[in-house]
Amino acid sequence: MASMFDFMVLPEGCIANILSFTTPRDACRLSLVSKIFRSAAESDAMWERFLPSDYHSIISRSSPSLLDSYSSKKDLFFRLCDNPIILDDGKKVGFLTSIIHDHYCFCSS
């Protein structure tokens, strides 16, 4: 009889890395599986993979600065998805959007 692999023996960082290859929605759903999945799904390392590669630049251009308004990368991700942000002293507005299969990009105009 084949045995099923026990994910609970993996380190949290490994589980976070695995979850980062899913979608934000799936990562949130999988956080309900167990305490270790929940902890992995809350990790900044995992949520950073969902953010655009230039998110540091985006944050530095925001008004008021997003640096003070989020407590985790997960909070930042949802902040960028749910609310347009003002950039470049009010000259642009930007938001995070899913373009293809939950790959995200930041759009501004």
C-alpha positions as CSV (number, residue, x, y, z in Angstrom):
1,M,0.0,0.0,0.0
2,A,1.4,3.4,-1.0
3,S,1.9,5.8,1.9
4,M,1.0,9.5,1.6
5,F,3.7,12.0,2.2
6,D,3.3,13.9,5.5
7,F,3.7,17.6,4.9
8,M,3.9,18.2,8.6
9,V,7.5,16.9,8.7
10,L,8.6,19.7,6.3
11,P,10.0,22.9,7.8
12,E,7.6,25.9,7.7
13,G,9.9,27.7,5.2
14,C,9.6,24.8,2.8
15,I,5.8,24.8,3.1
16,A,5.8,28.6,2.6
17,N,7.9,28.1,-0.6
18,I,5.4,25.5,-1.9
19,L,2.4,27.7,-1.1
20,S,4.1,30.6,-3.0
21,F,3.7,28.5,-6.2
22,T,-0.1,28.6,-5.8
23,T,-2.3,31.6,-5.9
24,P,-3.1,34.1,-3.2
25,R,-6.6,32.7,-3.0
26,D,-5.3,29.1,-2.7
27,A,-2.7,30.1,-0.1
28,C,-5.4,31.6,2.1
29,R,-7.6,28.5,1.7
30,L,-4.7,26.2,2.5
31,S,-4.0,28.2,5.7
32,L,-7.1,26.5,7.1
33,V,-5.5,23.1,6.8
34,S,-3.3,23.2,9.9
35,K,-1.3,25.4,12.2
36,I,1.9,25.0,10.2
37,F,0.1,25.8,6.9
38,R,-1.4,28.9,8.6
39,S,1.9,30.0,9.8
40,A,3.6,29.4,6.4
41,A,0.7,31.2,4.7
42,E,1.3,34.3,6.9
43,S,5.0,34.5,6.1
44,D,6.4,37.6,4.4
45,A,8.6,35.4,2.2
46,M,5.6,33.7,0.7
47,W,3.6,37.0,0.1
48,E,6.7,38.7,-1.3
49,R,6.5,36.2,-4.2
50,F,3.0,37.5,-5.1
51,L,4.1,41.2,-5.1
52,P,5.5,42.8,-8.2
53,S,9.3,42.7,-8.3
54,D,9.4,46.5,-8.1
55,Y,7.1,46.9,-5.1
56,H,9.9,48.8,-3.2
57,S,9.9,51.5,-5.8
58,I,6.1,51.6,-5.8
59,I,6.0,52.1,-2.0
60,S,8.6,54.8,-2.1
61,R,6.5,56.7,-4.7
62,S,3.3,56.5,-2.8
63,S,1.6,59.4,-1.0
64,P,1.3,59.0,1.9
65,S,4.0,56.4,2.1
66,L,2.8,52.8,2.5
67,L,5.8,52.0,4.6
68,D,4.0,53.1,7.7
69,S,0.6,51.6,6.8
70,Y,1.1,47.8,6.6
71,S,2.3,45.3,9.1
72,S,3.1,42.4,6.7
73,K,3.7,41.7,3.0
74,K,0.2,40.0,3.1
75,D,-1.3,43.3,4.3
76,L,0.6,45.2,1.6
77,F,-0.6,42.8,-1.1
78,F,-4.2,43.2,-0.2
79,R,-3.8,47.0,0.2
80,L,-2.4,47.2,-3.3
81,C,-5.2,45.0,-4.7
82,D,-8.1,46.5,-2.9
83,N,-7.4,50.3,-3.1
84,P,-5.8,52.5,-5.7
85,I,-2.8,54.3,-4.4
86,I,-1.6,57.8,-5.2
87,L,1.9,58.0,-6.7
88,D,4.4,60.7,-7.6
89,D,2.8,63.5,-5.5
90,G,-0.7,63.0,-6.9
91,K,0.4,62.8,-10.6
92,K,-0.5,59.1,-11.0
93,V,-2.8,56.5,-9.5
94,G,-1.9,52.8,-9.3
95,F,-3.3,49.5,-8.4
96,L,-2.3,45.8,-8.4
97,T,-4.1,43.6,-10.8
98,S,-4.1,40.0,-11.9
99,I,-3.2,39.7,-15.5
100,I,-2.9,36.0,-16.4
101,H,-3.5,33.1,-14.0
102,D,-3.0,35.1,-10.8
103,H,0.3,36.6,-12.0
104,Y,0.1,40.2,-10.7
105,C,1.4,43.5,-12.1
106,F,1.1,47.0,-10.9
107,C,-0.7,49.4,-13.3
108,S,-0.5,53.1,-13.1
109,S,-1.8,56.0,-15.1
